Amino acid sequence: MNRTPLFPAATGVRPEALPATGIRPAPPPGTGPVPVPVAAAVRFRAACPDCRGRFELAAAALRLAIGATSRTTFYTFTCPECGASVRKPAGERIIELLTGGGVRTLRLHTAL
């Protein structure tokens, strides 16, 4: 069995300074990414332009696409009443609400 320590603290070498081993030590408590709480029951009110139905959708039922312009920034869902695919424009406030509510987001890239 190899008894070589993974991170030789006794030699004075910090783990961050080790060669690229692919292994990193756990961050100290109180550091690192801070999880953003999202309520489990977030619902969004929506309406279908085809059947004129009004309903509430869970975040998982919506998709948000953010493009370079207002024309390419929109959200989509499937109407639960008639099954139509619905695409609506998303302004800054809608983007803020949908992303804050946990809606999956796709960032569209522009052509170079």
Backbone as numpy.savetxt, mean C-alpha at the origin, in Angstrom:
# Nx Ny Nz CAx CAy CAz Cx Cy Cz
30.65 -28.94 14.45 29.81 -27.76 14.45 30.69 -26.52 14.45
30.34 -25.55 13.63 31.11 -24.32 13.53 30.74 -23.40 14.68
31.71 -23.03 15.48 31.44 -22.17 16.63 31.86 -20.73 16.37
32.05 -20.35 15.12 32.40 -18.98 14.78 31.17 -18.11 14.98
31.30 -17.03 15.77 30.12 -16.18 15.99 29.70 -15.49 14.69
28.40 -15.33 14.54 27.86 -14.67 13.36 28.27 -13.21 13.31
28.20 -12.54 14.45 28.57 -11.14 14.56 29.61 -11.03 15.68
30.86 -10.96 15.34 31.92 -10.97 16.36 32.00 -9.68 17.14
31.15 -9.54 18.14 31.12 -8.33 18.96 32.40 -8.18 19.77
33.03 -9.29 20.12 34.24 -9.24 20.94 35.40 -8.59 20.19
35.38 -8.63 18.86 36.47 -8.04 18.08 36.27 -6.55 17.86
35.13 -6.02 18.28 34.88 -4.60 18.11 34.29 -4.24 16.76
33.96 -5.22 15.94 33.38 -4.96 14.62 31.86 -4.86 14.79
31.31 -3.77 14.34 29.85 -3.61 14.40 29.20 -4.46 13.33
28.02 -5.04 13.60 27.34 -5.86 12.59 27.06 -5.11 11.30
26.81 -3.80 11.37 26.52 -3.03 10.17 27.75 -2.92 9.27
28.94 -3.09 9.87 30.18 -2.94 9.11 30.67 -4.25 8.52
29.97 -5.36 8.80 30.38 -6.65 8.26 30.19 -6.68 6.76
30.96 -7.53 6.08 30.75 -7.67 4.63 29.32 -8.11 4.35
28.93 -7.99 3.12 27.55 -8.30 2.72 27.25 -9.78 2.96
26.70 -10.08 4.11 26.35 -11.46 4.44 24.89 -11.72 4.16
24.11 -10.65 3.98 22.68 -10.81 3.77 21.91 -10.94 5.06
22.62 -10.95 6.18 21.97 -11.08 7.49 22.17 -9.78 8.25
21.10 -9.26 8.75 21.18 -8.02 9.53 20.64 -8.28 10.93
21.23 -7.62 11.93 20.69 -7.78 13.28 19.35 -7.09 13.40
18.57 -7.52 14.37 17.27 -6.88 14.62 17.50 -5.44 15.06
16.65 -4.51 14.61 16.82 -3.12 15.04 16.51 -2.99 16.52
17.14 -2.01 17.17 16.84 -1.79 18.59 15.37 -1.44 18.78
14.80 -1.78 19.91 13.39 -1.43 20.17 13.16 0.07 20.02
12.03 0.41 19.45 11.67 1.82 19.29 12.18 2.44 18.01
12.85 1.66 17.15 13.31 2.19 15.87 12.69 1.39 14.75
12.87 1.83 13.53 12.34 1.09 12.38 11.02 1.67 11.92
10.40 1.01 10.95 9.15 1.53 10.40 8.04 1.51 11.44
7.23 2.52 11.38 6.10 2.62 12.30 4.85 2.19 11.56
4.17 1.15 12.04 2.95 0.71 11.34 1.86 1.76 11.44
1.15 1.95 10.34 0.05 2.90 10.31 -1.23 2.12 10.56
-1.94 2.45 11.62 -3.17 1.70 11.91 -4.26 2.00 10.89
-4.90 0.94 10.39 -6.03 1.08 9.47 -7.17 0.27 10.08
-8.29 0.92 10.25 -9.44 0.22 10.83 -9.83 -0.96 9.95
-10.16 -2.08 10.57 -10.49 -3.29 9.82 -11.79 -3.14 9.03
-12.68 -2.30 9.49 -14.00 -2.19 8.86 -14.15 -0.89 8.06
-13.09 -0.45 7.38 -13.18 0.77 6.58 -14.09 0.47 5.39
-15.08 1.31 5.19 -16.03 1.17 4.07 -16.07 2.49 3.31
-16.28 2.40 2.02 -16.36 3.58 1.16 -17.71 3.60 0.46
-18.35 4.76 0.45 -19.61 4.90 -0.28 -19.31 5.11 -1.76
-20.07 4.43 -2.59 -19.87 4.53 -4.03 -21.22 4.44 -4.73
-21.21 4.80 -5.99 -22.42 4.73 -6.81 -22.05 4.25 -8.20
-22.97 3.53 -8.81 -22.76 3.02 -10.16 -23.46 3.95 -11.16
-22.73 4.43 -12.17 -23.36 5.30 -13.17 -24.29 4.52 -14.12
-24.14 3.20 -14.20 -24.98 2.40 -15.10 -26.35 2.11 -14.50
-26.37 1.50 -13.31 -27.65 1.12 -12.71 -28.12 2.13 -11.66
-27.29 3.12 -11.37 -27.57 4.17 -10.39 -27.72 3.63 -8.97
-27.16 2.45 -8.74 -27.18 1.88 -7.40 -26.20 2.59 -6.48
-26.54 2.67 -5.20 -25.67 3.27 -4.18 -25.39 2.19 -3.15
-24.13 2.09 -2.74 -23.72 1.01 -1.85 -22.42 1.39 -1.15
-21.99 0.53 -0.24 -20.71 0.70 0.45 -19.80 -0.45 0.05
-18.52 -0.13 -0.15 -17.54 -1.13 -0.55 -16.40 -1.19 0.46
-15.88 -2.38 0.68 -14.68 -2.55 1.51 -13.47 -2.10 0.70
-12.37 -1.80 1.37 -11.15 -1.35 0.70 -10.66 -2.38 -0.32
-10.86 -3.66 -0.04 -10.40 -4.71 -0.95 -11.16 -4.72 -2.28
-12.32 -4.09 -2.33 -13.13 -4.07 -3.56 -12.73 -2.93 -4.50
-11.86 -2.05 -4.05 -11.45 -0.89 -4.85 -9.99 -1.01 -5.26
-9.64 -0.38 -6.38 -8.26 -0.26 -6.85 -8.03 1.19 -7.21
-6.85 1.70 -6.87 -6.49 3.08 -7.17 -5.28 3.07 -8.10
-5.36 3.81 -9.20 -4.24 3.96 -10.13 -3.84 5.42 -10.13
-2.56 5.67 -9.86 -2.06 7.05 -9.82 -1.13 7.25 -11.01
-1.54 8.14 -11.89 -0.76 8.43 -13.10 -0.10 9.79 -13.03
0.49 10.19 -14.13 1.20 11.46 -14.20 0.25 12.66 -14.30
-0.98 12.42 -14.76 -1.94 13.52 -14.93 -3.25 13.15 -14.24
-4.14 14.12 -14.15 -5.45 13.85 -13.56 -6.26 12.89 -14.45
-5.96 12.87 -15.72 -6.66 11.97 -16.65 -6.26 10.50 -16.43
-5.05 10.29 -15.95 -4.56 8.92 -15.73 -4.55 8.54 -14.25
-5.25 9.30 -13.43 -5.39 8.98 -12.01 -6.85 8.69 -11.74
-7.14 7.46 -11.32 -8.53 7.03 -11.18 -8.63 5.88 -10.19
-9.86 5.58 -9.80 -10.10 4.38 -9.01 -11.17 3.56 -9.71
-11.12 2.24 -9.47 -12.04 1.33 -10.13 -12.67 0.38 -9.12
-13.84 -0.12 -9.49 -14.52 -1.15 -8.71 -15.55 -1.81 -9.62
-16.06 -2.93 -9.16 -17.13 -3.62 -9.87 -18.42 -3.41 -9.09
-19.46 -2.96 -9.78 -20.74 -2.71 -9.13 -21.29 -4.02 -8.59
-21.59 -4.08 -7.30 -22.13 -5.32 -6.73 -23.57 -5.59 -7.15
-24.26 -4.58 -7.69 -25.66 -4.75 -8.08 -25.83 -5.19 -9.52
-25.07 -4.59 -10.45 -25.23 -4.94 -11.87 -23.99 -5.59 -12.48
-22.88 -5.60 -11.78 -21.66 -6.24 -12.27 -20.84 -5.41 -13.23
-21.21 -4.14 -13.44 -20.47 -3.29 -14.37 -19.12 -2.88 -13.78
-18.11 -2.77 -14.64 -16.81 -2.24 -14.22 -16.92 -0.72 -14.23
-16.57 -0.11 -13.12 -16.71 1.35 -12.98 -15.33 1.96 -12.80
-15.08 3.05 -13.54 -13.83 3.80 -13.44 -14.19 5.26 -13.20
-13.66 5.82 -12.12 -13.96 7.21 -11.79 -12.66 7.97 -11.53
-12.63 9.27 -11.86 -11.43 10.06 -11.61 -11.17 10.22 -10.11
-9.89 10.32 -9.76 -9.51 10.49 -8.36 -8.67 11.74 -8.20
-9.23 12.72 -7.51 -8.48 13.92 -7.19 -7.64 13.70 -5.94
-6.98 14.75 -5.50 -6.08 14.64 -4.35 -6.78 14.14 -3.09
-7.97 14.64 -2.82 -8.70 14.24 -1.61 -9.11 12.77 -1.69
-9.56 12.32 -2.83 -9.95 10.91 -3.01 -8.72 10.02 -2.82
-7.59 10.41 -3.41 -6.35 9.64 -3.26 -5.98 9.51 -1.78
-6.07 10.62 -1.06 -5.74 10.63 0.37 -6.66 9.68 1.15
-7.95 9.74 0.87 -8.90 8.88 1.59 -8.71 7.41 1.26
-8.54 7.09 -0.02 -8.40 5.70 -0.42 -7.10 5.08 0.09
-5.99 5.79 -0.04 -4.73 5.24 0.45 -4.74 5.13 1.97
-5.32 6.10 2.65 -5.43 6.04 4.10 -6.33 4.92 4.58
-7.26 4.49 3.72 -8.18 3.43 4.08 -7.71 2.05 3.67
-6.52 1.96 3.11 -5.96 0.64 2.79 -6.27 0.11 1.41
-6.72 0.97 0.49 -7.01 0.53 -0.87 -5.69 0.26 -1.60
-5.63 -0.85 -2.33 -4.41 -1.17 -3.09 -4.19 -0.13 -4.18
-2.93 0.28 -4.33 -2.58 1.37 -5.23 -1.57 0.91 -6.27
-1.79 1.33 -7.50 -0.89 1.07 -8.60 -0.36 2.41 -9.09
0.94 2.55 -9.14 1.53 3.79 -9.65 1.91 3.58 -11.11
1.30 4.35 -11.99 1.54 4.24 -13.43 2.77 5.06 -13.80
3.65 4.50 -14.60 4.86 5.20 -15.02 4.62 5.85 -16.36
5.29 6.97 -16.59 5.21 7.64 -17.87 6.27 7.08 -18.81
6.04 7.17 -20.09 7.01 6.71 -21.07 8.21 7.66 -21.09
9.38 7.10 -21.22 10.60 7.92 -21.24 10.90 8.41 -22.61
